[in-house]
Amino acid sequence: MALDLDPPGRLRFAALQSAAGRALLKRSGRAPDDISSIVLVEEDGAYVKSEAVLRIATYLENPVLPAAAALGMLFPSVLRDVVYDAVARNRYELLGMRDECRLGDAGRFQDRFVAED
């Protein structure tokens, strides 16, 4: 979804298990083997769980998501992370499972994925 709602390509992606992902984790003060959550790395810091998701929503070109993210930030992170963890545990039931990887989406998004060197 983030790929489709970010036409300018401001967001880039890396698997946390990859060398690039591990380096980003380390740079952001997290253990390089901590793949327990989504991580958003920005110039001013790194954000995990609900804060990462809400910050990502502000980048997306959808009139509802940035406003919803601003509203979500009003709640304490402890409460937001409980909701995040529940959604993460049940993501396939809630959002479904795909058989394909977006990286292979006809090369359309290939430049958005940080490649292994």
N, C-alpha and C positions, 0 to 999 in steps of 0.2 A: 504494500500500500504506500509506504513512504517513497518508493521509487516513482510510482505513478503521480503522486501529489507534489513532487519536487522537480518540475520541469527544468528549472535552471541548473539542477544538479549541485546544489549547495551541500548536500549530505553525501558522504562517502562511507563505505562499509568495509569492514575487515572481520574475518573470523577471529574470535578471541584466542583460539588455539594456534593461529598462524604466527609466524615470526613478527609480522607487522602488528598484529593484535597484542601479542605479548609485550612488544616494545611500547605500545600505547598504554597498556595497563601499568607497566613499570613507570613510565613517564608521568602518569596520573596519580602515582602514589599507591597503587594497588599491587598486590602480589601478581607476578606474571602468569601464575597458574590458576588465578581466580577467574573461573569462567561461570560463576554462579548467577550472573545477571547481565542485563543489557548495560552497556557503558557508552556514554556520549562524551567525547573529548572535545573541548573547545579551548581557545587560546587562554582563557582565564581559569581553567580547571576541568575536572572530570566529574561527571554526574552519573549516578547509578539508579536503578529501579525506577520508581515513579517520577523522580525529578528528571531523569534522562528522557523518559517517555513524554513528559509534559514539555520539556525544552525542545524535543524533536518536533512536537506538534506545532510549535511556533514557526518552524521553518516551512511548513507545508502550505500549499496554495489551496486552501479550503476555508471559506469564511467562518465556519463553525469551530474548527479545531483550535486555532489560536485563542479564540475567546474561551473555549472550554478549558484550555490549558491554563489560562490566567485565572479562571475560577477555581480550578483544581489546586493551584498553588496557594490558595487561601487556607486549605486544610493542612493540619500538621503532617510532617513527613512520616511519622510513625503510623498514622491512620492511612495515608496514601499507600505506604509500602505494604500494609496488610492487604489492601485491595489489589495492589500489583501482584503480590505473591499468590493470591487466590486465582487471579486471571492467568498467571504464568503456569500454575499447576494444572489448570483446566483449559489451556489455550486450544487444544485440538478439538475438544467438545464445543467450545464457544465459537471458534473461528474456522474450524475445519483443518484438514491436512492436505497439502499439495504433494503431488508426485514429482514435480519438476522444480528445478532451482532457477531463480530469476537471473542468475549469472549467464545462463545459456539462452536468454530471451533474445534470440536472433542478433546478438551482439549489441542490442540497443542500449544496454546499461553496463556494458563491460568496463567502461572508463570510471564507473562509480565504485568499483570494487578494488581495494588496494591489493595489488598483485604481490605474489611471493617473489623474492629475489634470490 
